[in-house]
């Protein structure tokens, strides 16, 4: 488990060891000044940037390793467990943010109900996740790199995310798609590599050496 052993935190540190001011600036225009809850803050880099901007920040995090990491690095105390089971959070927050988290959530409806309840009237919810109708998905199909992660259990489309938000009482303000530089090309390269590896393993299982059919590998 990369979230329990520190592998995820180590990768994040290699990319950036400081507060994530760039991401905060990207989303700051959608936020209301006041309280902010982040769901699954990872290394806490966004939380630290929001705190530095004057927000009263809190978080819920299932990983004990990440909770301790955030406490030591940023001095921010995060709550254990899931938002769905956290007590006394009704109408508490001006903002709830969730970056690359809901794809790990089994019951998305229950999760969004809890988010809607946690927000104050007029509060803002910002969610970022992989898109089930992206160009990469349509090209790569089941070999899409986002499907490789065993804990990616709930990947919505933009249309589906809007629909479920409305169903739980949230009012969509904006839904859009974006990507990191070269993300499509890198993702498709990974998908091609996995496709070839999968074909090779399939051939080795169905036509082991000596069975007289090894030349049929990629026909």
Secondary structure, 3 states (H helix, E strand, C coil): CHHHHCHHHHHHHHHCCCCCHHHHHHHHHHCCCCEEEEECCCCCHHHHHHHHCCCEEEEEECCHHHHHHHHHHHCCCCEECCHHHCCCCCCCEEEEEEECCHHHCCCHHHHHHHHHHHEEEEEEEEEECCCCCCHHHHHHHHHCHHHCCCCCCCCCCHHHHHHHHHHCCCCCCCCCCCCCCCHHHHHHHHHHHHHHHHHHHHHHHHCCCCCCCHHHCCC
